[in-house]
Amino acid sequence: MTEAKFPVRARAELLIEAGPEEVWRVLTDFAGWPQWNEGMETHRLVRVCDPLAPGGRFAWRAKGMTLTGQFTEVEPPCLIRWTGRSPGIRAVHAYRLEPVAGHPGHTLVRSDEALTGWLARLSRRRLASLAHAGLPKHLQGLKRMSERHPVPSVPPEEQS
């Protein structure tokens, strides 16, 4: 079944004022996802590929459901794609990171999600609504974390 035939599909994009390498660093720091990914209760990787690569498996718990999955495409710092399953749902998700021409240090992030399975078909409208609302919030969290800049410390003699 192709993603085009999945009953639930959502897409969002957001401009982030950080370079693709920084956004990639935040996006692939899976242990840090609960800090910026709304709804993430716990997150643990089942198996970590070193380096992160297709075939790597993961599991996390979000919004009361456990999702297990596998990375299918990994192209640092441009693309990460995975497939996953939870009871009644099969998901495909991709993040595409593109540098913005003429704006060094800016990244356009596109997030695409497609869901299928008996629960996705049965609850199509509700899941589509959640996905359409959730992806932008998710990208806002990624933006906040990626745009964090440490405050430079000012030596005491320069403070007034």
Stockholm file with secondary structure:
# STOCKHOLM 1.0

chainA/1-160         MTEAKFPVRARAELLIEAGPEEVWRVLTDFAGWPQWNEGMETHRLVRVCDPLAPGGRFAWRAKGMTLTGQFTEVEPPCLIRWTGRSPGIRAVHAYRLEPVAGHPGHTLVRSDEALTGWLARLSRRRLASLAHAGLPKHLQGLKRMSERHPVPSVPPEEQS
#=GR chainA/1-160 SS CCGGGCSEEEEEEEEESSCHHHHHHHHTCGGGHHHHSTTEEEEECSSCCSSCCTTCEEEEEETTEEEEEEEEEEETTTEEEEEEEETTEEEEEEEEEEEETTEEEEEEEEEEEEEESHHHHHTHHHHHHHHHHHHHHHHHHHHHHHTCCCCCCCCGGGCC
#=GC SS_cons         CCGGGCSEEEEEEEEESSCHHHHHHHHTCGGGHHHHSTTEEEEECSSCCSSCCTTCEEEEEETTEEEEEEEEEEETTTEEEEEEEETTEEEEEEEEEEEETTEEEEEEEEEEEEEESHHHHHTHHHHHHHHHHHHHHHHHHHHHHHTCCCCCCCCGGGCC
//
